[in-house]
Amino acid sequence: MTSVLLVPVKRLTLAKTRLDVPASDRYRVARALMRNTLRTAAHAAGGTSLAVVTADEEVSAFAAGLGAGVVLDTTADLNSALEQGLNELIAADAARSVTVLVADLALLSPADVHWLHREATATSQPKHVSDQAGTGTTAVVLPAGHRVPMVFGPSSAERFRSSGCLPLDGAPLGLRADLDTLTDLRRLGIPAA
């Protein structure tokens, strides 16, 4: 059975809108987070392939340079883009498992990606990783033959649970520490200015 790590990335100019800083700073933060997440995932993927779903040309070029597959996002929002990416990946190989990983994990390490891969290969049910606050979601594991609706966004952990996607407990901090707001910056010990 093959597996793929799918990372959705918004257009960098439209990302991090909940981060209350000037647009140019949001762009720089989104770009740095994306590059860190994709670089870490690519180097730690092992037997898992990496794919990115995005409409952003800069992101596409960066991902391709890492050897990742790129699914061109033709939709209007992140969850629709993920559904599109999942449809394309599963159409190409219905026997593959897919793990969705958000692109804004400031502390992501290769060990975190290895942990996620181990957990993904050990489960036969859809599971999700909650963010550090316990309300959002940073990863969703979909074993071959399983799908749940993509419902990322504020308070998504409960929506994933309600759709039958069980919590994946014990995730390391690097998989839970996403960066969406100034509160997240402070929680991670990063100065806002």
Backbone bond lengths (Angstrom), bond angles and torsions (degrees), N, CA, C in turn:
res aa  C-N    CA-C-N  psi(-1)  N-CA   C-N-CA  omega(-1)  CA-C   N-CA-C  phi
1 M - - - 1.458 - - 1.526 109.23 -
2 T 1.317 116.18 136.07 1.461 120.79 178.13 1.528 109.54 -96.83
3 S 1.303 114.72 160.23 1.462 118.94 177.13 1.517 109.25 -139.22
4 V 1.316 114.43 153.92 1.464 120.34 -179.89 1.524 108.89 -137.01
5 L 1.307 115.17 142.33 1.456 122.92 173.87 1.522 106.44 -100.79
6 L 1.326 116.96 117.37 1.464 122.71 -176.39 1.527 109.68 -107.65
7 V 1.321 116.25 121.57 1.466 121.82 -178.74 1.529 108.95 -114.88
8 P 1.332 117.42 116.09 1.464 119.81 175.63 1.528 109.61 -84.47
9 V 1.321 116.56 136.16 1.469 120.31 178.68 1.529 108.75 -133.71
10 K 1.320 115.45 119.32 1.468 120.25 175.79 1.525 109.52 -67.41
11 R 1.326 115.72 165.28 1.465 118.77 169.46 1.525 106.85 -56.57
12 L 1.318 116.49 130.76 1.462 120.16 -175.16 1.525 112.53 -59.38
13 T 1.320 116.99 -31.65 1.469 119.98 179.42 1.527 112.36 -72.41
14 L 1.335 117.45 -13.88 1.463 121.81 -179.63 1.520 112.62 -110.38
15 A 1.313 117.85 -0.67 1.462 122.12 -174.20 1.525 111.88 -85.88
16 K 1.318 114.89 160.07 1.468 123.93 173.35 1.527 112.83 62.09
17 T 1.332 116.90 38.26 1.465 120.38 -177.97 1.526 112.39 -69.06
18 R 1.330 118.45 -20.63 1.471 120.42 176.91 1.527 111.53 -81.13
19 L 1.319 116.82 -8.93 1.462 121.60 177.71 1.525 107.51 -84.17
20 D 1.311 116.72 110.16 1.465 122.35 -171.93 1.530 111.71 -80.41
21 V 1.335 114.56 71.83 1.472 122.48 176.90 1.528 107.24 -139.22
22 P 1.335 118.65 166.77 1.468 119.93 178.18 1.536 112.10 -56.67
23 A 1.323 115.72 151.40 1.471 121.92 -177.00 1.524 112.32 -54.72
24 S 1.325 117.68 -39.33 1.470 119.66 -179.55 1.529 110.98 -64.81
25 D 1.327 117.15 -34.65 1.468 120.68 176.98 1.523 110.80 -71.55
26 R 1.343 116.70 -39.95 1.470 119.71 177.12 1.518 110.21 -59.30
27 Y 1.329 117.16 -43.00 1.465 121.40 178.52 1.528 110.14 -58.91
28 R 1.337 116.85 -47.94 1.467 120.11 -178.38 1.527 111.52 -63.47
29 V 1.325 116.91 -40.28 1.465 120.90 178.25 1.525 109.92 -64.89
30 A 1.334 117.11 -48.31 1.465 120.99 -179.56 1.524 111.14 -59.99
31 R 1.314 116.55 -41.78 1.472 121.39 -179.72 1.528 110.70 -64.74
32 A 1.322 117.10 -45.80 1.468 120.60 -179.51 1.528 111.26 -64.69
33 L 1.327 117.25 -42.47 1.464 120.62 178.50 1.522 111.09 -63.34
34 M 1.332 116.51 -46.16 1.463 121.05 179.80 1.517 110.38 -59.00
35 R 1.320 117.10 -48.35 1.464 121.06 -177.49 1.530 110.68 -62.85
36 N 1.327 117.43 -41.98 1.459 120.55 178.69 1.525 111.11 -63.95
37 T 1.332 116.64 -47.27 1.464 120.37 -178.27 1.521 111.13 -63.22
38 L 1.327 117.88 -48.24 1.466 120.22 -178.37 1.524 111.87 -66.89
39 R 1.316 117.52 -42.27 1.468 120.53 179.77 1.537 110.06 -62.62
40 T 1.319 116.77 -45.82 1.466 120.89 179.74 1.519 110.57 -63.20
41 A 1.323 117.13 -46.09 1.466 120.88 -179.95 1.520 111.43 -62.80
42 A 1.316 117.49 -41.51 1.468 120.96 -179.16 1.520 111.50 -64.78
43 H 1.316 117.18 -41.00 1.462 120.36 -177.15 1.523 112.59 -77.36
44 A 1.328 117.67 -20.41 1.459 120.68 -176.70 1.521 113.05 -108.40
45 A 1.315 117.24 3.16 1.466 120.84 -171.06 1.521 113.85 -63.41
46 G 1.326 118.97 -29.64 1.462 119.74 -178.49 1.513 110.51 61.36
47 G 1.324 117.40 -122.35 1.459 121.85 -179.39 1.511 113.77 -85.45
48 T 1.317 117.03 3.60 1.456 121.61 -179.55 1.519 109.21 -95.84
49 S 1.326 116.59 134.56 1.462 118.32 175.56 1.531 108.85 -84.39
50 L 1.312 115.29 159.69 1.462 121.91 -178.67 1.516 108.69 -115.12
51 A 1.327 116.08 134.23 1.463 121.71 175.58 1.523 108.52 -135.40
52 V 1.317 115.41 149.17 1.459 122.31 179.76 1.519 107.71 -125.89
53 V 1.326 116.52 136.48 1.459 120.09 172.67 1.523 106.62 -111.86
54 T 1.338 115.81 121.36 1.458 121.04 -174.62 1.522 110.61 -160.68
55 A 1.324 115.29 158.15 1.464 121.45 171.69 1.521 110.34 -108.36
56 D 1.322 116.91 2.08 1.461 122.41 -174.98 1.529 110.39 -91.26
57 E 1.333 116.84 123.13 1.471 120.95 -178.13 1.523 112.37 -64.93
58 E 1.325 117.75 -38.90 1.461 120.34 178.66 1.531 110.82 -62.90
59 V 1.325 116.66 -43.53 1.464 121.32 178.49 1.522 110.11 -64.10
60 S 1.334 116.88 -44.52 1.471 120.93 178.90 1.518 111.28 -57.40
61 A 1.325 117.12 -46.21 1.464 121.09 -179.39 1.522 111.09 -65.09
62 F 1.324 117.49 -42.31 1.463 120.75 179.48 1.523 110.20 -63.39
63 A 1.340 116.79 -45.99 1.465 121.21 -179.63 1.526 111.20 -62.47
64 A 1.325 116.62 -45.70 1.470 120.22 179.30 1.524 110.69 -61.07
65 G 1.326 117.39 -36.87 1.454 121.46 177.85 1.518 112.96 -64.22
66 L 1.325 116.73 -22.92 1.465 121.69 176.47 1.525 112.11 -90.00
67 G 1.338 116.31 -1.54 1.458 120.15 -178.17 1.513 113.86 88.24
68 A 1.319 117.72 10.53 1.463 121.55 -179.84 1.519 110.64 -81.79
69 G 1.318 115.47 150.08 1.449 120.42 170.33 1.516 108.89 -76.04
70 V 1.313 117.02 151.33 1.463 120.91 -179.87 1.523 108.81 -125.54
71 V 1.330 115.55 126.00 1.456 122.56 172.63 1.521 106.10 -104.03
72 L 1.320 116.77 120.41 1.460 121.16 -179.41 1.522 109.88 -73.32
73 D 1.306 116.44 117.77 1.460 123.18 179.28 1.523 109.35 -75.15
74 T 1.320 116.21 120.23 1.464 121.29 178.14 1.528 111.05 -114.14
75 T 1.334 116.67 18.28 1.462 121.17 -174.65 1.524 111.01 -107.31
76 A 1.328 115.02 -175.34 1.465 120.34 -175.20 1.526 114.31 -102.79
77 D 1.337 118.47 -13.20 1.464 118.68 -177.50 1.529 110.81 -149.10
78 L 1.317 115.27 168.95 1.460 122.30 -174.24 1.525 112.75 -60.62
79 N 1.326 117.61 -46.62 1.459 119.62 -177.71 1.529 111.93 -66.78
80 S 1.313 117.41 -38.41 1.469 120.19 175.38 1.522 110.55 -64.93
81 A 1.328 116.27 -38.90 1.470 120.02 177.07 1.521 110.48 -61.88
82 L 1.327 116.52 -41.69 1.462 119.65 178.12 1.522 111.65 -64.07
83 E 1.321 116.77 -42.99 1.474 119.43 177.47 1.527 109.90 -59.45
84 Q 1.331 116.45 -42.95 1.463 120.56 177.92 1.531 110.29 -61.41
85 G 1.328 117.03 -47.46 1.459 120.87 179.58 1.516 112.21 -61.01
86 L 1.328 116.83 -44.33 1.467 120.52 178.06 1.521 110.90 -61.77
87 N 1.328 116.91 -44.54 1.468 120.22 179.23 1.523 111.28 -57.65
88 E 1.332 116.87 -45.36 1.469 119.97 -178.88 1.522 111.96 -67.26
89 L 1.323 117.30 -42.98 1.463 120.15 -178.94 1.521 111.77 -66.27
90 I 1.326 116.85 -42.33 1.458 120.30 -178.56 1.522 110.89 -73.11
91 A 1.329 117.91 -33.66 1.469 119.94 175.62 1.525 110.71 -62.17
92 A 1.322 116.75 -34.04 1.468 120.76 179.62 1.524 111.90 -75.37
93 D 1.345 117.80 -27.56 1.469 121.47 -179.07 1.523 108.36 -161.52
94 A 1.326 116.76 94.59 1.466 121.62 -176.34 1.522 112.59 -67.95
95 A 1.329 118.06 -16.28 1.459 121.19 -178.65 1.524 112.60 -89.70
96 R 1.317 118.00 4.63 1.469 119.39 -177.64 1.525 110.83 -91.18
97 S 1.314 114.51 149.65 1.457 119.91 171.05 1.524 107.56 -93.70
98 V 1.323 115.63 152.10 1.464 120.74 -178.94 1.525 108.52 -129.32
99 T 1.322 115.51 133.05 1.458 121.47 172.20 1.518 107.62 -116.65
100 V 1.320 115.75 123.04 1.463 121.67 177.49 1.524 107.63 -91.46
101 L 1.323 116.34 132.98 1.460 122.04 -179.79 1.523 108.65 -132.33
102 V 1.332 117.22 127.69 1.462 119.86 179.45 1.526 110.33 -68.11
103 A 1.323 116.25 160.22 1.472 121.40 -172.95 1.521 113.94 -97.97
104 D 1.331 117.56 7.36 1.468 118.68 -174.74 1.528 113.11 -118.26
105 L 1.322 115.56 45.22 1.463 121.01 -178.90 1.525 109.95 -97.72
106 A 1.316 115.50 97.45 1.466 121.74 -172.26 1.522 113.77 -64.65
107 L 1.331 118.05 -27.46 1.466 121.12 -175.11 1.524 113.24 -109.73
108 L 1.319 117.86 12.09 1.463 121.41 -175.65 1.525 111.43 -58.98
109 S 1.335 115.61 133.42 1.464 121.43 178.33 1.522 109.42 -125.38
110 P 1.340 117.72 163.20 1.464 119.91 175.52 1.531 112.34 -56.07
111 A 1.337 117.49 -37.36 1.467 120.27 178.88 1.529 110.88 -61.69
112 D 1.335 117.45 -35.67 1.465 121.31 177.65 1.526 110.87 -65.00
113 V 1.318 116.70 -42.59 1.468 121.09 179.27 1.528 109.76 -65.95
114 H 1.325 117.62 -40.53 1.474 120.74 176.72 1.528 110.50 -61.87
115 W 1.333 116.84 -42.84 1.463 120.85 178.43 1.529 110.03 -59.16
116 L 1.320 116.40 -47.02 1.460 120.95 -179.23 1.523 110.81 -62.08
117 H 1.325 117.11 -42.04 1.467 120.58 179.05 1.532 110.59 -63.10
118 R 1.330 117.53 -43.90 1.473 120.71 178.36 1.522 110.86 -59.41
119 E 1.322 115.97 -46.48 1.467 119.85 -179.64 1.529 111.17 -64.90
120 A 1.320 116.40 -39.12 1.469 120.46 -179.39 1.518 111.31 -64.31
121 T 1.318 117.44 -40.15 1.465 119.58 -178.81 1.522 112.14 -76.74
122 A 1.331 117.95 -16.51 1.464 121.24 -177.52 1.528 113.45 -92.58
123 T 1.320 118.02 -7.72 1.461 119.40 -175.27 1.525 111.52 -107.78
124 S 1.325 114.39 151.77 1.463 119.87 175.19 1.526 110.73 -114.47
125 Q 1.333 116.71 7.98 1.458 121.65 -179.71 1.525 110.32 -127.99
126 P 1.326 117.40 150.98 1.465 119.25 175.09 1.530 110.54 -61.68
127 K 1.325 115.78 137.63 1.467 121.16 179.33 1.520 109.20 -140.23
128 H 1.331 115.41 158.59 1.467 120.38 178.82 1.524 110.37 -133.36
129 V 1.330 115.12 153.89 1.459 122.79 174.92 1.524 107.39 -105.69
130 S 1.325 116.33 123.21 1.465 120.75 177.10 1.521 109.94 -80.34
131 D 1.323 115.10 152.26 1.466 119.80 177.24 1.527 110.38 -72.36
132 Q 1.311 115.98 178.66 1.456 121.83 -176.14 1.529 112.07 -60.64
133 A 1.317 117.56 -33.08 1.465 121.31 178.72 1.526 111.95 -76.59
134 G 1.336 117.33 -16.80 1.454 121.62 179.94 1.511 114.42 85.43
135 T 1.319 117.73 3.13 1.465 120.39 -177.16 1.521 113.27 -110.08
136 G 1.314 117.47 -33.16 1.460 121.92 179.17 1.520 110.75 -93.60
137 T 1.323 115.83 -175.53 1.464 121.87 -177.60 1.518 108.97 -134.07
138 T 1.325 116.29 137.20 1.463 120.50 -179.72 1.521 113.35 -114.13
139 A 1.330 117.62 -18.11 1.468 120.27 179.10 1.523 109.35 -153.72
140 V 1.326 115.16 148.71 1.462 122.15 175.09 1.519 107.52 -134.50
141 V 1.328 115.86 127.52 1.459 123.04 179.89 1.524 108.24 -101.93
142 L 1.326 116.17 123.48 1.465 121.77 -179.81 1.525 109.12 -121.67
143 P 1.346 117.74 98.94 1.463 119.03 176.29 1.528 110.32 -61.21
144 A 1.310 116.12 158.03 1.468 120.69 179.93 1.525 110.11 -51.16
145 G 1.321 115.56 134.27 1.454 121.29 178.36 1.517 114.93 85.51
146 H 1.318 118.02 0.66 1.465 121.82 -179.21 1.522 110.68 -117.66
147 R 1.325 115.41 140.70 1.471 121.87 174.87 1.520 108.31 -140.67
148 V 1.288 116.10 147.50 1.464 123.26 167.95 1.520 105.92 -134.18
149 P 1.323 118.01 154.87 1.465 119.09 177.35 1.529 110.51 -62.17
150 M 1.317 116.40 142.89 1.457 121.08 175.63 1.526 108.05 -82.92
151 V 1.324 115.89 118.88 1.467 121.68 -174.46 1.533 110.94 -132.70
152 F 1.334 116.84 37.21 1.464 120.67 179.51 1.521 110.49 -61.42
153 G 1.322 115.64 154.67 1.455 122.78 179.66 1.511 109.44 133.77
154 P 1.339 117.29 -175.40 1.455 120.08 179.45 1.531 111.22 -55.74
155 S 1.315 116.88 137.61 1.474 124.13 178.49 1.524 113.39 62.43
156 S 1.321 117.83 26.36 1.469 120.39 -176.40 1.523 113.66 -73.34
157 A 1.328 118.96 -23.40 1.469 119.90 -177.96 1.526 110.59 -57.68
158 E 1.318 117.20 -44.32 1.464 120.47 179.18 1.529 110.97 -66.33
159 R 1.319 118.16 -38.70 1.471 120.25 178.66 1.528 110.73 -65.39
160 F 1.328 117.38 -39.83 1.465 118.90 176.53 1.529 110.48 -64.88
161 R 1.334 117.83 -43.61 1.469 120.46 177.73 1.522 110.18 -58.23
162 S 1.324 116.68 -44.58 1.467 120.86 -178.67 1.521 112.72 -63.89
163 S 1.329 116.73 -25.39 1.468 119.97 -179.87 1.530 112.04 -87.80
164 G 1.337 117.08 4.35 1.459 120.39 178.53 1.511 114.41 94.73
165 C 1.301 117.25 9.52 1.464 122.61 179.49 1.535 107.61 -93.40
166 L 1.320 115.87 105.97 1.459 121.42 -173.31 1.526 112.27 -70.36
167 P 1.332 117.82 152.16 1.468 120.13 175.34 1.531 110.53 -67.14
168 L 1.299 116.26 140.31 1.464 122.75 175.04 1.524 105.81 -103.28
169 D 1.312 115.56 96.45 1.458 121.38 -173.43 1.522 112.00 -78.98
170 G 1.321 115.39 158.41 1.455 121.67 174.90 1.511 115.31 83.29
171 A 1.321 117.42 12.39 1.472 119.98 -178.60 1.523 110.04 -65.29
172 P 1.331 116.96 139.74 1.461 119.82 177.52 1.533 111.17 -66.78
173 L 1.326 115.30 158.12 1.462 121.37 -176.91 1.526 112.66 -54.53
174 G 1.321 118.07 -38.09 1.458 120.79 -179.04 1.516 113.63 -59.51
175 L 1.335 117.57 -24.93 1.466 121.38 176.98 1.523 112.26 -89.20
176 R 1.316 117.78 -12.08 1.462 120.82 -176.74 1.524 113.27 -108.17
177 A 1.328 117.34 -17.50 1.468 121.48 -172.80 1.520 111.74 -89.33
178 D 1.340 115.78 73.30 1.462 119.12 174.86 1.523 108.88 -82.92
179 L 1.308 115.32 163.91 1.456 119.98 -173.94 1.526 109.05 -125.30
180 D 1.332 115.16 102.68 1.463 120.26 -178.96 1.521 113.43 -117.58
181 T 1.328 116.86 -32.46 1.464 120.84 -172.08 1.530 110.95 -132.40
182 L 1.330 115.89 171.30 1.464 119.95 175.00 1.526 110.96 -63.05
183 T 1.332 117.24 -31.39 1.466 120.61 175.41 1.523 110.13 -61.36
184 D 1.332 117.17 -40.73 1.468 120.60 176.84 1.521 110.87 -62.32
185 L 1.332 116.60 -41.16 1.469 120.05 177.44 1.526 110.46 -58.15
186 R 1.322 116.08 -47.24 1.470 120.15 -179.62 1.524 110.71 -64.72
187 R 1.331 117.01 -40.98 1.464 121.12 -179.92 1.527 110.70 -60.25
188 L 1.320 116.50 -34.91 1.463 121.45 -179.71 1.525 112.42 -86.83
189 G 1.343 116.28 -2.26 1.458 119.69 178.95 1.513 114.10 77.14
190 I 1.336 116.84 24.48 1.463 121.80 -179.48 1.525 108.41 -102.16
191 P 1.331 118.82 125.07 1.467 119.11 178.82 1.526 111.40 -66.20
192 A 1.324 116.64 142.04 1.470 121.70 -177.69 1.516 112.30 -74.26
193 A 1.304 118.27 -24.14 1.465 119.56 -178.82 1.511 110.80 -136.55
